[in-house]
Amino acid sequence: MRWAGLWLACLFITGTAQAFERIEAARSDWNAGAQPARGWTAVTLPDSWTSRWPGFDGVVWYRLRWSEPANPAGLRPKGLMAGHFNMAGAVYLNGSLIGGDSDLVEPLSRAWNLPRYWVLDAPLLRPGANELLVRVSGLAAYQPGLGAVTLGEPELVRATYRRATLVHRSLPLLGIGLTLVMGVLYGMLWLMRRSELSYGWFSLFCLLWVAYSYNYVALGTWPFDSTEAFQRANHIAMLASIGCFLMFALHFCQLAGAGLRWILLVSSGAGIALLVLAPSAIQVQVRNHTVLATLLLYVGGCVVILRHAFRSRQLEAAVLAAFLLIPLMAGVHDTLVFLEYLPGNRYYATLSSSATLLGISFVLTWRMVKDMRLAEHFNAELKQRVEEATRRLADGLSRQHAAELVQTRLTERLSLVRDLHDGLGMTLSSHIHSLGNRPDSDDGALWALKEVNDDLRLIIESSAFHDTEELAERLLPLRHRSTRLLEAADIECRWRFAGLQSCRLGGKRDLDFLRVLQEALANVVKHSGATRVDVAIEAAGGQLALSVRDNGRGIAPDAASRQSSGMGLKSMEARAARLGGRLALHSNDSGTTLELHCPIDATVSP
């Protein structure tokens, strides 16, 4: 259904695409940075400039004009598709570059088989007249020009672009992949059975055909430094691959006599030498003749196989002959297009070559299947079982490894917690007890030690949790301990939690939040003189809100000034900043309220 909708959209766009009012072309030199002022002539797309300017190597500018509604509010985005640039190009809309190739001078980018698509946003368009400039760099020997350009509704143009990408990019890449796989596979089979020469020639044909088909997907001339060198190598690969195909046909049909093989090898070698050694001045003529020779070799191979199928009446030979009919017609068509006897820029060799490869692979595989069907069935079943066992073993090892990592982290964390509790914790407790029993003890030092001890308890409690546990679970130990301290000071404590299900702040942020709450409750005990304190923690809308309200005597202005400069409030403000939130303190005769608001998910610098 998806492909049917795509094809229907492509048919529909032909009737809804916006027509250009005028399309013109003009020549310029390689280094031209702007369109020429003169020399414009009307053209139609797709266009090849060799008939208009024979032998011209350089840059041709194409100017396409159309009109948009005069009211700016009526401007809507447009979809733009360029079928191809031969060889490289750049596109400008109303003087602004919207896309193009990286190399517009030799060695040129190879965009001759690459469709392009852009969405022209309304700010790029102008009310009234609009101008699209396409700069195309090309060489006369390779059918330079500009393909069809489509302008219309973005979705409809995108449908055409997807179809063009499927035909010109995806299918050639798929064909190259299949050909490479077949070449490697049958090459390995030939290495294991050297007597099966048809396997070896078919493998060499596939690998050389991959080198030739690279021309349809390459975006540059790598590994060569010029378009001409790339094209020479490409034609050498084409001629050599078809020569290997003919050798395969002769061996498959058992016609590969020594004399015939030598004639074929010498002829192919002469053609390759001519392509390598021919000067640039006659390269086009040499190339055209070798293309015709390649077509004749391919036709000869097909004729040999068709003749063998007719005489032998073998199923595999008949199947191969049937598969060769489509590539044979495609080869004739592509040769006529290449020699410019037929218009257009569409080649079917890479698409139809899959039929040749499938036919040959079917024949070769058929011969193997006759003797190896039982063995292949056993091997397939064994392979499936081994893969399943391997997968189960890998899953088991992965789970075991993950469990060991978790256990190691828990062990290390518990060991650290025990060391802190048994060492530093016991030391602090003993000093606090000692100072508390001395009548002349320093209240400031005792308070500081108790603060350190509370922080240590909070760290120990936090370390006992996993990072994935919810905030409500981390609050429980602090709530229990704080409630006991408040009740010991005759302060009633009321707690209210809301929306904390699945609320997680993460390790360090959890600790900062708990320390703010702990400090706020400690201030109630030490300074407020309150009889009741209400603690509310609520998570909603991506925000976490904390409120600690007491009914104490409030904070006098001078006391507030002293407290604001103290370490307690400064410490809470610093932790609120690390949480990415804000801290507020409100006080009057009826009590004091401390509020903290922070985001649940935030990335805040420590």
VMD Tcl script that draws the C-alpha trace (Angstrom):
set ca {
  {0.00 0.00 0.00}
  {2.85 2.39 0.77}
  {4.43 1.93 -2.67}
  {1.03 2.22 -4.35}
  {0.45 5.54 -2.58}
  {3.90 6.74 -3.59}
  {3.32 5.93 -7.26}
  {-0.12 7.60 -7.20}
  {1.40 10.71 -5.62}
  {4.07 10.77 -8.33}
  {1.38 10.57 -11.02}
  {-0.67 13.28 -9.34}
  {2.22 15.71 -9.06}
  {2.58 15.91 -12.81}
  {-0.70 17.76 -12.86}
  {-0.08 19.97 -9.80}
  {3.57 20.94 -10.18}
  {4.07 24.64 -10.80}
  {5.21 25.52 -14.32}
  {8.16 27.86 -14.84}
  {7.39 30.94 -16.89}
  {10.79 30.92 -18.61}
  {13.87 28.67 -18.60}
  {17.12 30.01 -20.05}
  {20.76 28.94 -20.23}
  {24.05 30.81 -20.73}
  {27.71 29.80 -20.79}
  {30.52 31.07 -18.56}
  {34.05 30.04 -17.58}
  {35.06 27.62 -14.82}
  {35.71 30.27 -12.15}
  {32.58 32.34 -12.71}
  {31.12 33.41 -9.40}
  {27.93 34.93 -10.79}
  {25.58 34.50 -13.74}
  {26.62 36.10 -17.03}
  {24.95 39.31 -18.14}
  {24.52 38.24 -21.77}
  {24.20 35.17 -23.93}
  {20.97 33.74 -22.49}
  {18.94 31.41 -24.67}
  {15.64 29.63 -24.01}
  {15.88 25.89 -23.27}
  {13.70 23.04 -22.07}
  {14.50 20.56 -19.31}
  {16.01 18.02 -19.18}
  {18.80 19.64 -21.21}
  {22.16 18.49 -22.63}
  {24.20 21.38 -23.99}
  {26.39 19.38 -26.41}
  {23.91 19.89 -29.27}
  {23.79 23.62 -28.57}
  {27.46 24.22 -27.74}
  {29.45 21.28 -29.18}
  {32.75 20.60 -27.48}
  {32.14 23.11 -24.64}
  {33.79 22.25 -21.31}
  {32.94 24.62 -18.50}
  {30.00 26.11 -16.66}
  {26.47 26.70 -17.89}
  {24.00 28.72 -15.84}
  {20.33 27.82 -16.00}
  {17.81 30.50 -15.03}
  {14.27 29.45 -14.11}
  {11.63 32.07 -13.31}
  {8.14 31.88 -11.87}
  {5.69 34.10 -9.98}
  {4.27 33.87 -6.48}
  {1.16 35.66 -5.10}
  {1.69 39.40 -4.73}
  {0.38 39.28 -1.15}
  {3.18 38.13 1.23}
  {0.56 36.46 3.44}
  {-0.25 34.14 0.54}
  {3.29 32.73 0.29}
  {3.55 29.05 1.17}
  {6.59 26.73 1.30}
  {7.48 25.01 -1.96}
  {9.12 21.69 -2.68}
  {11.98 21.77 -5.22}
  {13.55 18.75 -6.87}
  {16.41 18.63 -9.40}
  {16.70 15.36 -11.29}
  {20.48 15.57 -11.75}
  {23.46 17.80 -12.46}
  {25.89 16.48 -15.03}
  {28.51 16.52 -13.62}
  {28.26 18.93 -10.63}
  {26.09 21.87 -9.70}
  {24.91 24.48 -7.22}
  {21.44 26.00 -6.76}
  {20.60 29.61 -5.84}
  {17.16 30.97 -4.97}
  {16.76 34.73 -5.37}
  {20.51 35.14 -4.95}
  {20.87 32.84 -1.91}
  {22.71 29.50 -2.11}
  {20.41 26.67 -1.02}
  {22.59 23.67 -1.87}
  {25.09 22.12 -4.23}
  {28.15 19.95 -4.69}
  {31.51 20.40 -3.03}
  {33.68 20.33 -6.17}
  {32.54 22.54 -9.03}
  {35.90 22.45 -10.85}
  {38.08 19.48 -11.75}
  {38.02 16.94 -10.24}
  {34.25 17.43 -10.40}
  {31.72 15.97 -8.02}
  {29.66 13.28 -9.74}
  {26.03 14.31 -9.34}
  {24.85 12.96 -12.68}
  {22.80 10.19 -11.07}
  {21.86 11.94 -7.81}
  {18.40 13.55 -7.41}
  {18.16 16.51 -5.02}
  {15.29 17.86 -2.92}
  {14.83 21.08 -0.93}
  {11.96 22.76 0.89}
  {11.81 26.45 -0.02}
  {10.47 28.18 3.10}
  {8.22 31.19 2.69}
  {10.90 33.69 3.90}
  {13.11 32.66 0.95}
  {10.34 33.36 -1.57}
  {9.34 36.78 -2.85}
  {5.89 38.13 -3.70}
  {5.77 38.33 -7.47}
  {8.79 37.31 -9.57}
  {11.19 34.63 -8.22}
  {14.40 33.38 -9.83}
  {16.13 30.03 -9.49}
  {19.73 29.82 -10.73}
  {21.46 26.48 -11.28}
  {25.20 26.46 -11.92}
  {26.23 23.27 -13.75}
  {29.87 22.29 -14.33}
  {30.35 19.67 -17.03}
  {32.52 18.20 -19.75}
  {31.36 17.85 -23.33}
  {32.41 14.19 -23.50}
  {29.94 13.14 -20.79}
  {26.56 14.59 -21.85}
  {26.68 17.71 -19.62}
  {23.46 19.44 -18.65}
  {20.61 19.75 -16.19}
  {17.86 17.23 -15.52}
  {14.18 17.92 -14.94}
  {13.37 20.48 -12.22}
  {10.06 20.15 -10.35}
  {8.46 22.85 -8.17}
  {5.23 22.31 -6.24}
  {3.67 21.23 -2.97}
  {6.39 19.85 -0.66}
  {4.67 16.52 0.03}
  {4.00 15.82 -3.64}
  {7.48 16.79 -4.77}
  {8.95 14.71 -1.94}
  {7.03 11.70 -3.27}
  {8.65 12.16 -6.68}
  {12.03 12.59 -5.01}
  {11.63 9.33 -3.09}
  {10.80 7.47 -6.28}
  {13.80 9.01 -8.06}
  {16.05 8.15 -5.11}
  {14.77 4.58 -5.16}
  {15.52 4.20 -8.88}
  {18.80 6.12 -9.07}
  {20.37 5.42 -5.65}
  {18.77 2.68 -3.58}
  {18.35 0.05 -6.30}
  {21.86 0.55 -7.74}
  {23.33 0.26 -4.23}
  {21.29 -2.88 -3.62}
  {22.46 -4.30 -6.95}
  {26.09 -3.55 -6.14}
  {25.72 -5.24 -2.76}
  {24.17 -8.35 -4.26}
  {26.80 -8.49 -7.01}
  {29.63 -8.16 -4.52}
  {28.18 -10.93 -2.35}
  {27.85 -13.23 -5.35}
  {31.36 -12.43 -6.55}
  {32.91 -13.24 -3.18}
  {30.77 -16.34 -2.65}
  {31.45 -17.95 -6.01}
  {35.08 -16.90 -5.84}
  {35.43 -18.87 -2.62}
  {33.66 -21.82 -4.20}
  {36.08 -21.70 -7.13}
  {39.06 -21.59 -4.75}
  {37.78 -24.76 -3.13}
  {37.00 -26.43 -6.49}
  {39.49 -25.17 -9.07}
  {38.11 -27.51 -11.71}
  {34.84 -25.51 -11.82}
  {36.19 -22.70 -14.02}
  {32.69 -21.34 -14.65}
  {32.58 -20.39 -10.93}
  {35.86 -18.49 -11.22}
  {34.86 -16.55 -14.37}
  {31.48 -15.70 -12.89}
  {33.14 -14.45 -9.69}
  {35.56 -12.27 -11.68}
  {32.67 -10.96 -13.78}
  {30.78 -9.96 -10.59}
  {33.76 -8.21 -8.98}
  {34.61 -6.26 -12.13}
  {30.94 -5.39 -12.59}
  {30.95 -3.93 -9.05}
  {33.88 -1.71 -10.10}
  {31.94 -0.60 -13.18}
  {28.67 -0.07 -11.27}
  {30.47 2.22 -8.83}
  {30.06 4.84 -11.55}
  {26.30 4.96 -10.78}
  {26.69 5.74 -7.07}
  {30.04 7.56 -6.80}
  {29.87 11.17 -5.61}
  {33.45 12.00 -6.58}
  {36.34 10.80 -8.74}
  {38.16 9.02 -5.90}
  {40.65 7.33 -6.18}
  {41.49 9.28 -9.37}
  {42.37 12.95 -9.73}
  {40.23 13.78 -12.76}
  {36.94 12.91 -14.41}
  {38.74 11.59 -17.48}
  {40.89 9.16 -15.44}
  {37.80 7.98 -13.56}
  {35.92 7.38 -16.81}
  {38.85 5.47 -18.35}
  {38.99 3.16 -15.34}
  {35.22 2.74 -15.46}
  {35.23 1.70 -19.13}
  {38.14 -0.66 -18.52}
  {36.13 -2.35 -15.75}
  {33.10 -2.58 -18.06}
  {35.04 -4.13 -20.95}
  {36.90 -6.56 -18.67}
  {33.72 -7.66 -16.85}
  {31.84 -8.41 -20.09}
  {34.89 -10.31 -21.35}
  {34.70 -12.45 -18.20}
  {30.97 -12.96 -18.81}
  {31.70 -14.30 -22.30}
  {34.36 -16.63 -20.85}
  {31.79 -17.88 -18.34}
  {29.31 -18.52 -21.17}
  {31.89 -20.52 -23.12}
  {32.81 -22.68 -20.10}
  {29.18 -23.15 -19.07}
  {28.27 -24.33 -22.56}
  {31.50 -26.41 -22.77}
  {32.75 -24.46 -25.81}
  {35.90 -23.05 -24.23}
  {38.54 -24.36 -26.57}
  {42.11 -23.09 -26.19}
  {42.08 -21.17 -29.47}
  {38.79 -19.41 -28.71}
  {39.92 -18.46 -25.22}
  {43.13 -16.91 -26.55}
  {41.26 -14.92 -29.18}
  {38.92 -13.55 -26.54}
  {41.70 -12.72 -24.08}
  {43.82 -10.98 -26.71}
  {40.85 -8.96 -27.98}
  {39.87 -7.83 -24.49}
  {43.49 -7.03 -23.63}
  {43.85 -4.93 -26.79}
  {40.72 -2.96 -25.94}
  {41.95 -2.32 -22.39}
  {45.39 -1.23 -23.64}
  {43.76 1.15 -26.10}
  {41.69 2.73 -23.33}
  {44.78 3.14 -21.13}
  {47.14 4.50 -23.78}
  {44.82 6.57 -25.99}
  {45.58 10.31 -25.79}
  {42.91 12.63 -24.47}
  {42.29 14.11 -27.92}
  {40.83 10.83 -29.23}
  {39.58 9.46 -25.93}
  {35.93 10.06 -26.83}
  {36.20 8.10 -30.09}
  {38.08 5.25 -28.41}
  {35.54 5.14 -25.62}
  {32.60 4.99 -28.03}
  {34.19 2.15 -29.99}
  {34.94 0.16 -26.84}
  {31.34 0.61 -25.68}
  {30.16 -0.90 -28.97}
  {32.71 -3.71 -28.65}
  {31.49 -4.38 -25.11}
  {27.90 -4.59 -26.31}
  {28.93 -7.07 -29.03}
  {30.76 -9.23 -26.47}
  {27.71 -9.28 -24.23}
  {25.40 -10.11 -27.12}
  {27.83 -12.88 -28.14}
  {27.71 -14.38 -24.64}
  {23.93 -14.26 -24.61}
  {23.74 -15.91 -28.05}
  {26.05 -18.72 -26.90}
  {23.83 -19.42 -23.88}
  {20.58 -19.20 -25.90}
  {21.97 -21.64 -28.45}
  {23.04 -24.03 -25.69}
  {19.60 -23.84 -24.05}
  {17.87 -24.61 -27.34}
  {20.11 -27.58 -28.09}
  {20.47 -29.15 -24.64}
  {16.88 -28.67 -23.42}
  {18.27 -28.44 -19.89}
  {16.17 -26.67 -17.27}
  {19.03 -24.62 -15.84}
  {20.13 -23.47 -19.31}
  {16.56 -22.47 -20.22}
  {16.19 -20.49 -16.99}
  {19.47 -18.66 -17.58}
  {18.47 -17.83 -21.17}
  {15.17 -16.37 -19.94}
  {16.95 -14.24 -17.34}
  {19.29 -12.84 -20.00}
  {16.59 -11.37 -22.23}
  {15.88 -8.32 -20.03}
  {19.58 -7.36 -19.52}
  {20.17 -7.81 -23.24}
  {17.47 -5.26 -24.10}
  {18.71 -2.93 -21.36}
  {22.27 -3.13 -22.71}
  {21.15 -2.15 -26.20}
  {19.12 0.75 -24.77}
  {21.99 2.06 -22.57}
  {24.44 1.90 -25.47}
  {22.13 3.99 -27.64}
  {21.63 6.51 -24.81}
  {25.37 6.70 -24.18}
  {26.07 7.33 -27.85}
  {23.23 9.94 -27.80}
  {21.11 8.12 -30.37}
  {18.35 8.11 -27.74}
  {17.46 11.15 -25.55}
  {17.57 11.16 -21.77}
  {19.95 10.35 -18.97}
  {18.45 7.12 -17.63}
  {20.44 3.88 -17.74}
  {19.10 0.46 -16.85}
  {22.30 -1.61 -16.83}
  {22.73 -1.69 -13.07}
  {19.04 -2.44 -12.51}
  {18.76 -5.16 -15.14}
  {22.15 -6.69 -14.36}
  {20.57 -8.25 -11.29}
  {18.59 -10.49 -13.67}
  {21.83 -11.75 -15.23}
  {23.36 -12.36 -11.83}
  {20.26 -14.09 -10.51}
  {20.04 -16.30 -13.58}
  {23.70 -17.33 -13.41}
  {23.59 -17.87 -9.67}
  {20.46 -20.00 -10.07}
  {22.19 -22.22 -12.64}
  {25.35 -22.65 -10.61}
  {23.43 -23.24 -7.44}
  {21.15 -25.73 -9.18}
  {24.12 -27.86 -10.05}
  {25.35 -27.82 -6.48}
  {21.90 -28.49 -5.02}
  {21.57 -31.75 -6.92}
  {24.45 -33.29 -4.96}
  {24.38 -31.30 -1.72}
  {20.70 -30.81 -0.78}
  {20.80 -33.19 2.17}
  {24.10 -31.80 3.44}
  {22.85 -28.22 3.15}
  {19.70 -29.07 5.08}
  {21.76 -30.63 7.86}
  {24.18 -27.70 7.91}
  {21.33 -25.16 8.03}
  {19.71 -26.97 10.95}
  {23.02 -27.29 12.76}
  {23.80 -23.61 12.15}
  {20.42 -22.60 13.53}
  {20.94 -24.63 16.67}
  {24.45 -23.28 17.18}
  {23.21 -19.71 16.73}
  {20.41 -20.29 19.22}
  {22.80 -21.84 21.72}
  {25.26 -19.00 21.18}
  {22.52 -16.44 21.71}
  {21.39 -18.11 24.93}
  {24.95 -18.35 26.18}
  {25.61 -14.71 25.32}
  {22.42 -13.65 27.11}
  {23.36 -15.68 30.17}
  {26.87 -14.28 30.26}
  {25.55 -10.76 29.80}
  {23.11 -11.13 32.70}
  {25.80 -12.68 34.87}
  {28.22 -9.88 34.09}
  {25.59 -7.23 34.86}
  {24.72 -8.91 38.15}
  {28.40 -9.10 39.12}
  {28.87 -5.41 38.40}
  {25.85 -4.50 40.52}
  {27.02 -6.76 43.34}
  {30.53 -5.26 43.22}
  {29.17 -1.72 43.43}
  {26.88 -2.64 46.32}
  {29.71 -4.36 48.16}
  {32.02 -1.37 47.77}
  {29.28 1.04 48.82}
  {28.38 -1.01 51.93}
  {32.06 -1.33 52.84}
  {32.45 2.45 52.64}
  {29.30 2.99 54.71}
  {30.55 0.58 57.40}
  {33.92 2.33 57.53}
  {32.24 5.73 57.92}
  {29.84 4.43 60.57}
  {32.37 2.45 62.58}
  {35.19 4.98 62.26}
  {34.18 8.60 61.80}
  {30.66 8.05 63.18}
  {31.84 6.51 66.43}
  {34.48 9.20 66.85}
  {31.91 12.01 66.42}
  {29.44 10.33 68.76}
  {32.07 9.98 71.49}
  {33.12 13.65 71.18}
  {29.52 14.82 71.24}
  {28.82 12.73 74.35}
  {31.98 13.99 76.03}
  {31.26 17.67 75.31}
  {27.60 17.28 76.32}
  {28.58 16.01 79.79}
  {31.01 18.85 80.48}
  {29.48 21.90 82.23}
  {31.94 24.30 80.59}
  {31.53 22.88 77.05}
  {31.51 25.22 74.06}
  {27.95 25.28 72.67}
  {29.20 26.36 69.23}
  {31.62 23.44 68.98}
  {28.97 21.02 70.24}
  {26.48 22.36 67.68}
  {29.06 22.05 64.88}
  {29.82 18.44 65.83}
  {26.12 17.60 65.88}
  {25.71 19.18 62.44}
  {28.59 17.10 61.11}
  {27.12 14.00 62.70}
  {23.70 14.67 61.11}
  {25.31 15.19 57.71}
  {27.26 11.95 58.13}
  {24.06 10.09 58.99}
  {22.37 11.55 55.93}
  {25.27 10.47 53.70}
  {25.25 6.96 55.18}
  {21.49 6.65 54.70}
  {21.69 7.95 51.12}
  {24.46 5.52 50.27}
  {22.27 2.61 51.28}
  {19.84 3.36 48.45}
  {20.09 2.65 44.74}
  {20.23 5.59 42.32}
  {16.99 4.36 40.76}
  {14.98 4.53 43.98}
  {12.32 7.19 44.44}
  {12.66 10.35 46.52}
  {9.92 9.19 48.88}
  {12.01 6.16 49.89}
  {15.04 8.37 50.59}
  {12.90 10.67 52.77}
  {11.79 7.89 55.14}
  {14.97 7.65 57.32}
  {15.24 11.44 57.62}
  {11.55 11.72 58.48}
  {11.86 9.10 61.19}
  {14.94 10.64 62.76}
  {13.67 14.23 62.54}
  {10.28 13.33 64.04}
  {11.99 11.80 67.06}
  {14.13 14.93 67.57}
  {11.14 17.26 67.21}
  {9.00 15.23 69.61}
  {11.86 15.23 72.11}
  {11.74 19.05 71.90}
  {7.90 19.00 72.43}
  {7.27 20.07 68.84}
  {4.42 18.42 66.98}
  {5.45 17.56 63.40}
  {3.01 17.02 60.53}
  {4.19 15.63 57.20}
  {2.42 15.81 53.86}
  {3.72 14.20 50.65}
  {2.03 14.59 47.24}
  {2.94 13.36 43.78}
  {6.23 11.74 44.80}
  {5.48 8.49 43.00}
  {8.26 7.86 40.46}
  {9.95 11.16 41.45}
  {13.75 10.84 41.28}
  {16.33 13.60 41.51}
  {19.53 11.53 41.24}
  {22.30 10.87 43.74}
  {23.86 14.31 44.41}
  {20.62 16.28 43.95}
  {18.78 13.94 46.37}
  {21.45 14.60 49.00}
  {21.26 18.39 48.53}
  {17.47 18.32 48.86}
  {17.59 16.20 52.04}
  {20.25 18.50 53.55}
  {18.08 21.58 52.96}
  {15.17 19.86 54.72}
  {17.42 18.68 57.58}
  {18.84 22.17 58.10}
  {15.38 23.73 58.06}
  {14.10 21.33 60.77}
  {17.26 21.86 62.84}
  {16.61 25.63 62.77}
  {13.04 25.02 64.02}
  {14.40 23.06 66.98}
  {17.18 25.53 67.80}
  {15.66 28.95 67.14}
  {11.88 29.00 66.64}
  {10.40 28.15 70.03}
  {7.53 26.56 68.09}
  {5.07 23.92 69.26}
  {4.17 22.68 65.78}
  {5.86 22.44 62.42}
  {4.22 21.45 59.07}
  {6.37 19.87 56.35}
  {4.91 19.63 52.83}
  {6.69 18.13 49.83}
  {4.87 18.09 46.49}
  {5.92 17.17 42.93}
  {3.78 18.53 40.08}
  {4.33 19.92 36.60}
  {8.02 19.03 36.54}
  {8.64 21.04 39.76}
  {9.41 19.91 43.30}
  {8.16 22.16 46.12}
  {9.28 22.01 49.79}
  {7.57 24.01 52.57}
  {8.61 24.01 56.27}
  {6.22 26.16 58.35}
  {6.35 26.59 62.16}
  {4.20 28.55 64.63}
  {7.13 29.97 66.52}
  {8.07 33.53 67.46}
  {9.39 34.40 64.02}
  {12.71 36.04 63.22}
  {13.44 39.54 64.49}
  {15.00 41.92 61.90}
  {18.34 42.01 63.64}
  {18.25 38.24 64.14}
  {17.32 37.74 60.55}
  {20.29 39.85 59.53}
  {22.59 37.77 61.69}
  {21.10 34.49 60.49}
  {21.29 35.52 56.82}
  {24.99 36.02 57.22}
  {25.41 32.73 59.01}
  {26.54 29.45 57.58}
  {23.14 27.67 57.86}
  {21.11 29.82 55.48}
  {24.07 30.34 53.14}
  {24.55 26.58 52.97}
  {20.85 26.07 52.12}
  {21.01 28.78 49.44}
  {24.08 27.14 47.88}
  {22.34 23.77 47.81}
  {19.20 25.32 46.31}
  {21.37 26.78 43.55}
  {22.88 23.36 42.85}
  {19.35 21.99 42.62}
  {18.57 24.65 40.02}
  {15.90 26.18 42.26}
  {15.20 29.13 44.55}
  {14.92 29.44 48.33}
  {12.50 31.83 50.05}
  {12.15 32.69 53.80}
  {9.00 34.39 55.18}
  {8.72 35.32 58.88}
  {6.27 37.25 61.08}
  {4.91 37.13 64.63}
  {2.90 33.97 63.90}
  {5.81 31.90 62.66}
  {8.37 31.29 59.95}
  {7.98 29.58 56.57}
  {10.86 28.32 54.44}
  {10.07 27.39 50.82}
  {12.18 25.69 48.15}
  {11.15 25.25 44.51}
  {13.34 23.35 42.05}
  {12.92 21.42 38.79}
  {12.74 17.63 39.00}
  {14.86 17.15 35.86}
  {17.67 19.68 35.47}
  {21.30 19.92 34.50}
  {22.93 22.32 36.91}
  {26.61 23.00 37.36}
  {27.86 21.91 40.73}
}
mol new
graphics top color blue
foreach p $ca { graphics top sphere $p radius 0.5 }
foreach p [lrange $ca 0 end-1] q [lrange $ca 1 end] { graphics top cylinder $p $q radius 0.2 }
display resetview
